[in-house]
Amino acid sequence: MGKKGKKEKKVKGAEKTAAKMEKKVSKRSKREEEDLEVLIAEFQNLDAKKTQVVETTCPPPSPRLSASLSAHPEKDELILFGGEFFNGKKTFLYNDLFFYSVKKNSWVKSDIPNPPPPRCSHQAVVVPQGGGQLWVFGGEFASPNGEQFYHYKDLWVLHLATNTWEIIKAPGGPPGRSGHRMVLSKKQLLVFGGFHESTRDFIYYNDIYSFSLDTFSWSRLAPSGSAPSPRSACQMTSTADGMGVVIYGGYSKVRVKKDVEKGTIHTDMFLLKREGKDGQEKWSWSRVSPSGNKPTPRSGFSGAVGPAARAVLFGGVCDEEEEETLEGDFYNDLYLYDTGKNRWFPGLLRGNKSEKKKRRRGKKAGADGEGAEREDEAPQGPTEVIKEIVTEDGTVMTIKEVIPGAQEEDDEEEEEEEEEEDDDGSASAPLVEPCARSSAMATVRQGKLFLYGGMFEVGDRQFTLNDFYSLDLNKMDQWEVLVEMDPKTQEWLDESESEEDEDEEEEEEAKGAEGAEGEEEEDESEEEDQEDEEEHPPVQEGDSLTDYQTRTEQYWIGLARANMGADAKDKKVAKVALAMAKVFFEDQ
């Protein structure tokens, strides 16, 4: 009895602490949210002037992350809503609405009167009722300077049959939050977790709410058992029988000192199960220990539900936190979780293996060739492929792609085999995969996974994407590129305050100088750039890529170190150096 009493006191104490923290955060953030409410009201006033639906054929949506991408419940269409974009100085929040036709591979922007105000990190769920509905709950709005935050607690429904937005005013719903998860379970919308952040405080949630699609009413559930710890950005998937949901992973942070915060990437899994008849359900939490190949620890991954109620997980980032630096390893691998078998397995592309077999058969025959194929098929660690793209402003984008299960081959041998394939006319197109990223939008329609946008970082610079891919989850053969990433669209304006002051001084000095002198300086700088390009070690006749990289390795390492700074890790510098050498080699 004594032990049980102590345990109950600890639970109640934790609940009181969480309640106090929630009240503290709410009080401190109230003032800054009131400021943002004025800005949000201005957006709504502008939207209120729209009186009719306007649909316009358009190019793909602009680069963004943390939007929602949903599959239409009846039509062969996808629905993209909201999201954010940061260009280094200013944060942009969206409330635009796009429809993508899978058959036509085309986009339509739909301006519907009185939409929800701009937001990101919200949740959207489609249901078949009434000719199809898109339900949107919560999310976040940030001031343009990114220093103030407003967390929504509103619930909206888009009636797809009539192209009308409606706000649902039902009491008793979750407090404002973003980064939560929402899924359809039977005739209920279940909302779990998320966080609320102000300038000085934050709180993470592990509560769960239910919204009835029959009665249009909220209720906070009180499941028995041990709940997941508070978190945001987890994976939440309904079970195949509709009697529960599975929660995996997520992210949270705690304040360890006054101005020091520590982040935690969660890798645990829980089952929330429902028992009993409608209106008399009892809910319970239980911990789940899945088998198979689990994803490596990460946050910011994209989730969707594939065929046979399999949870699909793509990409994400694992941050390496040090005292004064934060570096992240971004991923582009794919994992699937079978809710029925309680098993994880990696989503390996079959096309990847078949292409390797073709090349090996073309080079080797007999027992040696067969042995090589068996070696490829054995479980291997992931292979990192480094790509480099130079943006319009000259910034080098280093993209790391992780190919699960691949094994490194001798570069010279591979090139010879590819040349032989070219001679035979039997060469196949290179395998294409989305680059590593986090906070991308994902959904599944008729067995196909669709992936849009997201972001990755290089040093202090953030690259926001608007590329678009699809993958047949039944065939698992190869990614199809629907919209290719254009590095010229990447905008970044970030500068330190001292650099901005210097630039302003230089601009004032330039105003007093003659235009001719300015033109001469530009010509000189262009000539210097050309000279710098010519100073790269030349490619010699007969050089293979491996020969060139080996011979010029120290030069490119020095150049990479100069660009990345003295604090960059040697391993990353070496990878960038190899990539730079490859880009130069292929341009010659």
N, C-alpha and C positions, 0 to 999 in steps of 0.2 A: 504493500500500500504506500509505503514511504517513497519508494522509487517512482511509482506511478504518479504520486502527487507532485514530486519534483519535476517530472517530465511535463505534466500539465501546466505547471507554473512557468516553465521555460517557454512553452508554446504561447501561453497568454502574454508573457513578457515580450516576446518577439513581435506579436501582433500589436501590442501597445506601442512599441518602438516604431514599427512601420507606420502606424496611424499618426504618431507625433511627427515623423519625418514628412509624411504626406501633407499634413497641415502646415508645416513649416515651409515646404516648397511652394504650396498653394499661395501662402501669404506673401512670400517674397517675389513670386513671379506675377502676382496679380497686377502690379503697377505696370510692368513692362508689357504684359499682355493687353492691358487697356490701351497703351500707346499703339500697339499693332492693330488693335481692333478698328481704330480710325482708318488705318491704311487699307485694311481688309474691306471696310465699309465702302471706301472709294472704288475698289474693284467691283464690288457688288452693284454700286450705283451705275457704273458704266455698263455692266452686263444687263441691268434692268431696262436699259434703253432698247435692247434688242426685243423685237416683237414677233419675229418669225424665224423659222428654221432655215438656215442657209447651208447647203452642202456643196463643197467645192473639191473637185479633183486636184490633188496636190502632190508634191514630192514627199518622200518619207519625212517623218517628224524630225525636228532638230535634235542635236545631241542632248541626252538627258540620262538621269539615273533615278532610282527610287520612285518610278511611276508604277502604274498597274497595267498589266497586259492580260486580258481575259478572252476566252473563247466564247463566241456567241452560242447560246444554247440550242438554236435552231438552224441558223444560217452558217455557211462556210466562211465565216468572218472572224476577225480578231478585233478587240476593242482596246485602245490605248488611251489612258487618261492621266493627266497631271505630270508630276515629276519636277526635277530641279536641275539647274545648270550653274556652275561656278566658274568664272573666268579668271580667278586670281584676285580680283578686287571686289566683284559684285556677285551677289546671289540672285538668281532668277527663279521664281516659282511659277508653275504653269497650272491652268485648269482647262487647257484645250483638249478636245475629244477627237480621236481619229478612228476610222474604220478601215481595216485592211482586208481586201478580198483575196482569199487564198487562191482561187482559180484564176483570177485576172492578174494577180501580183501587182495590185494597184492600191493607192491610198486615197481616202476621201476625208476631208476635214469637215466636221459637223458642228456648226454654231447653233446651239439650242438656247433659247431664252432662259434666264435665271438659273445658271448652273451653280454648282458648289464653288466657293472661292478657291483661289490657287492653293496647292498643297503638294507635299511629297510624303513618302513613308506612310501612306495610308493603306487601307486594305479594300479590295473589291472582290465581290463574289457574284457570279451569275446564277440565276435560277430560271426554270422554265415557265413559271407562273405568268399568266396574262400575256402570252406571246413573247415572253422573255424579259427579264429584268436584270439590271446591273445595280447591286447594292454597294454603297461606298460608306465606310465609317472611319472617322478620325483622321489623323495625319498631322503634318507640321507645316507652319508658315514661318519664315525667317525674314528679318529685316534685310534690306539690300546689303548692309555692311556685315551681316552674319553675326551680330552681337546680341540680338534679341530674338526670342522664339515664342511662337504661339502654338499651342497644342489643341487641336479640334476635338470636340466630343459630339459632333453632329452626325446624323445618319441620313443619307440620301438614297433615293432610288431613281434610276433612269429607266423609264418605260420604253423599251426598244420598239414596241409595236406602234407607238404614237409619237416617238421622239420628244418626250417631255421629261424634265427633271422635277422631282418632288422631294421636299424636305419632310422627314418623318419626325414629328415632335412627340416623343414618348418619354415619360419620366423614368427615373431609376436606372439609367444606363451607366456605362463606365465613365469615370472622369477622363478629361482630355489626355491624349497620349499619341505617340507615334511609335513605329517599329513593332507594333503588336501583330498578331495573326488572327485571321477570321476565316472560317470554313463553314460549308453547309453540311449539317448533320440531320438527316430526316427533314423536318420542316422547321428547323431552327438554324439561326446563325450563331455560331459559338465564337466568342472573342476571348483571346488569352494574351496576357503579358503586355509588353511594351514599356515605354519609359516617358517620363515628363521631365523636362530640363529647363532651367532658367539660367540667368547669367552666373549665379553663384551656387546653385544647388541642383540636385537631380534625384530622381527616385525611379527605381525599376519595379515592375509589377509582376505578380504571379497569380493574380485573381482571374476568374473566368466568369463571363457573363453569357446569357442566352437571350436571343431575341426571337420571339415566336412570329413566324410568317402568317400564322392564322389569326392571332389576336393583336398583332402589332404592339407587343408589350415586352419590356425588359425584365429580367430577373437575374440576380446574382446567385450563382450556384455555390453550394457548400459541400464539395465532395469529401468523402472519408479518405483515410490513407495519407501518405506523405506526398505533398505536391512538389513539383519542380521548384527550384529556387528562383527568385525573381530574375527576369531576363527579357531581352527583346530579340528580334530578328531570328527566331528559331524556325524550324520546319514543323508545320502542323498539317497532318494528313488524316482524312476520315478513313476509317476501316472499311473493308469491302462490304460488310453487312450493315453499315450505317449505324452501328450501336456504340461507336466510340471514336476517339481520335488519338493519334500518336504524336507526341511532341519530341523533337530531337534538337539538341544543340542550342545555339543562341549565344548572346553576348551580354555582359553586364560589367559595371565598374563600381568600385567603392573608393571612398576618400580615406587614404591611409594617414595623411597629414593635412595640415591646413590648406596647402595649395598643391598637394600631390595626390593624383588619382591612379588607381591600378585597375587595368582591364582584365577580365576573365573570359576565356572562350570555353563554353560548355560543350561537352561531348556525350552527355548522358541522355537517356531516352526514357519516356514515360508513356503509359497508356491511361487515358481517361475513359472509363467504361460506364455505359448506361444500362440500368436494369429496371424492369417494371413497365407498366403501361403508360401511355401518354397522359401527362398531367399528374402522374404519381411516380415519376422516375426517381431513382436513387443513383447517384453518381459516386464513383470511387477512383482514386489514383492508385496506380501500382507501377513499380519500376520495371523496366524491360531490359533484358540483356541479349541483344541480337547476336547472331552468328555471322560468319562470312567476313569479307574484307571491308572494314569500316572506313569512312572518309578520314583523312588526316585532320587534326584540329584546324578550324578556320571559322571566320565570321564573314558576313556579307555575301553568303552564297545565295544562289537563285533556286527557288523550289517550284515544282509543279506536280501534277498527278498524271501518271501515264496509264497505259493499258493495264487491266487486271489490278487496279487500285495500287499500283506501284508508285512509291514516292520517288521523284526525280530530283537530284541535287547536282547543280553545276557551279564550278568555279568557287570564288571567294578569295579571302586574303587571310594570312596568318601574320600578325604584327609581331615584330621582335622589339620589345620595349627595353631600352637601356636608360641610364640616368637622364640624359639630355637629348636622346635621339629616338626616333620611332621609324623603323624600316619594315616594310611589308613584303612578303612573298605572295604573289598573286597566282591563282591557279586557273586552268581551263579544262580540268578533268571532269568526268561525269560518273556519278554513282547512282544506283537504284536500290531502293529498299522494298522488299516484298512484305507487305503487311500480313499476308496469310502465313508465310513461312518464317516470319521474323528473322529475315536474313538480308544482309547487305551484299552487294556485288558490284564491281567496277563496270562501267559502261564502255567496254572496249569495242572499237570499230572493227568490223570484220574486213572491211576494205583495206585496212592498214596491214593485216596479216597477209592477205592474198597478194598484195603488190610485192611484199618482200619475198614471198615464195616464187613469184614469177621471175624476179631478178636473179634469185639464187639458182633456179632451174636453168636459166639462160647461161649461167657461168659454170655451174658444177653439175655433174651427173653421177649416178651410182650411189654407193653407200655414203660417200662424203657429203653429197648434196642432201641426202635424206637426213643425215645426222645434223646438218646445219638447220634444217627446218624444225626438227624436234627441239633444238636448242632455242629457236625463236619462240616456240610455243610454250616453253617452260616459264613459270612466273618470274618476271624480272622487275627490277625497280624502275620507276619512271625516268624517261629521258627528257632532258631539258633542251629545247630548241630555241635559240636566240635569234630574233629578227630585229632589224633596225630600219626605221623609216625616218627620213628627214622632212620636217614640216616646212611650210612656206617661209617661216621666220628663221629657219636654219637650225632649229632645235632638233636634236637627235632623239627619237623615241625608241627606246629599247624594249622590245616585247618578248617576254618569256612564255613559251608554250610548253606544257607538260604533256607528253604522250605516254600514257600508261602502258607498261608491258613491253615497250620497244627495247631493243638492244643495240648498242653502238656498233657500227661497222667501220671497216677500214675505208677512209675517204677515197683513196686512190682506186681501190677495187670497185667501190660503188660507182665512181665516175666512169670507169671503163665499162661496167655493165650497162650504165645508162647510155653511153655512146653506142654500144652494140645494139641496144633496143632502138635507138634513133635510126641506125642503119637499116634495121629490119622493118622500120615503120610501125613497130608494135609498142612503142613507148606510151605509157599511160600518163594522164595528168597528175601533177603532184597532189598529195593529200592536203586538203584545205580544212583548217579548224579555226574556230573563233580564238582570238588572242586571249590571254589570261585577263581576268577582270573581276570586279565585285559589283554588287548592287545593280545587276542587270535585271531586265524584266523577262519572265519566262512563262509559257503556258503550253498546253497540249490540246491539239484539235485533230480528231480522227487518227490518233496514233502517232502524230507528228509533233515533235518538240520544236517550239519557236522561241528564239532568243533575240532580244533587242537591247542595244545600248549597254549602259553601265559605265564603269570607269576603272582606270588604273593609274598608278603614280610612278613618276620617275624623279627621284630626289624630292624637291619641294613642289614640283609641278604636277598638276592633276590633268589627265586626259579624259575627257568625257566623250563617249562614243555614240554613234547613231547607225552602226552596222547592224545587219539583220541576217539571221541564219535559221535553217530548219534541219531537222534530223529525224528520219523515220525510225521510231523506237522499235518497230517490229523487225526491220531489216538490219538496222545498226551498221549500215555500210559506209556512209560518208555524209559529212555536212554539206548542205547546199547553200551557196551564198546568194541571198536575195537582195541585199544592199551591201556594197563593199565600203569599207572604211576609207574616207578621204582625208589624209593627213592635212590637207590645206584648210580644212574647216576648223582645225584646232586653234582656238584663241586663248592666249594666256597673257595677262597684264601684270602679274605679280612682280613687285619690286620692293626693296627695303626703303624705309623712310629716308635714309642717307642718300641712297641712289636717286630717289625722287628729287631731293633737294639739289643734288648735283646736276640732274637733268634740267631742272628749272633754271639754275644759274647759267648752264650752257645755252639754253634757249634764249635767255635774255642777252647773253653776249653775242649770240648768233644774229639777233635782230639788229644789232649795231654794225654788223659786218656787211661787206658788200656781197651781193648775190654771186658775183663771179668767183669770189674766193670760196664760197660755200660749194659751188659746183666743182672747183678744182679739188677741194678736200674729198668730195664724193668720188671723183674720178680716181684719186690716189688710193682711197680705201678699196675701191673695186679692183684696182691693179694689185693691191696687197693681197686681197682675197684670192685672186687668180694665181699669184705667185705661191701662196700657201698651198693651194690645191696641187700645183705643179711640183711642190717639194715632197709630196708623198712618195715613198719608194715605188719605182715603176714596176709594172708587171713584165717579167722577162719572157721571151719566147719559149714556149713549151712548159711554162709554169702551170701546175695544177693548183687548185685552191689550197690544198694542204701544203704544197711546196712554198707558196707565197706566204701563207700565214706563219709557217715555221721560220722562214728566212727574215721576215719583218716583224716578228713578234714583239721585240723590245721597243721598237718605234711606236707601234700602236698602243702598247701598254702605257708608254709615256704620254701619248696624246690623250688616252682615256683618263689617265690620272689627272691630267691638267684640266680636263672638262668636269670631272666628277668631284675633285677636291681631295685634300690630303686625308680626310676622315673616312673616305669610302673604303669598304672592305676589299682586300686583295682579290678574293674570289670573284666578286662582282666586277671589279676593274678588268680582270682577265677575260671574263665573258663578254663585256662590252668591247674590249680590244679585238677579240676574234670576230665579233659581229661587224665592227667598223672595217676591218680588213676585208671581210667578205663583201660588204657593200661596195668598197672601192674596186675590188677585184672584178665583181660582176659588171661594174660600170665601164670597165675598160674594153 
